[in-house]
């Protein structure tokens, strides 16, 4: 199955010319059954990266442009009266797809943002006393501009905690930007992308990743890091047990992508910032500056914790 992921990575690189590490982190979220939050300034390719991933997988895809006037029913669906049968029938919303691109999630109201909580945690939607199962695999790829931009509603902490990773794309290299001007991949290449992996194969890989060995010393390393964030004087709220679980499962997926069947301490270390920085509460408004501060604190704590050999 490794060859399918390599093919998927190579295809995304044809359209998204930014950092390869961003692609790997996004693939890691997919394989770990997680959700990804792509955050950066406008114009660095957040939507392009998410769309390239969705078009490369043979699975249902839905793109939702989130706006301030959007209501929860616009995402989840609503119940209507059927003229034929005279019964109430549930009309499914765009959330009922395998890959969801939630574009500019922090431009919609907190009420609509909260509509995603159950689906991201349990893969279910509750409506009018009934629960509906979402398709598998299920992944939300949300994009957002920094919260200090005008017209944004910062995501609450419990919503941020549902994202496996917060990925900052950054600017492309000088060479990549020159190629960008020449190729214009969003116009010339995105529409021609064909699926290179089927949804059933993604589910199979996810099952393989569940079997990746996580040794006791690596488990202790994760727990010690989480406890250190809770005890730090610089952090108001540290990593929760859900954050520890997320770090462990993301590390399993990362090691699988490195063609190993066991997790090394370096796998955990590589993912500390993307998995944990957005989960910390360090006081003050939630801005890009706060996230950078959280990332620096995480690196400082990681250097103080003894890593297993």
ABEGO torsion letter per residue (X at the ends): XAAAAAAAAAAAAAABABBAAAAAAAAAAAAAGBBBBBBBBBGAGAAAAAAAAAAABBBBBBBBBBBAABBAAAAAEBBBBBAAAGBBBBBBBAABBABBBBBGAAABBAAAAAAAAAAAAAGBBBBGGBBBBBBOBBBBBBBBBBAABBGBBBBBAAAAAABABBBBAEBBBAAAAAAAAAAGAAAAAAAABBBABBAAAAAAAAAAAAABBBBAAAAAAAAAAAAAAAABAABABBBBAAAAAAAAAAAAAAAAAAGBABBBAAAAAAAAAAAAAAABBAEEBBBAAAAAAAAAAAAAAAAABBBBX
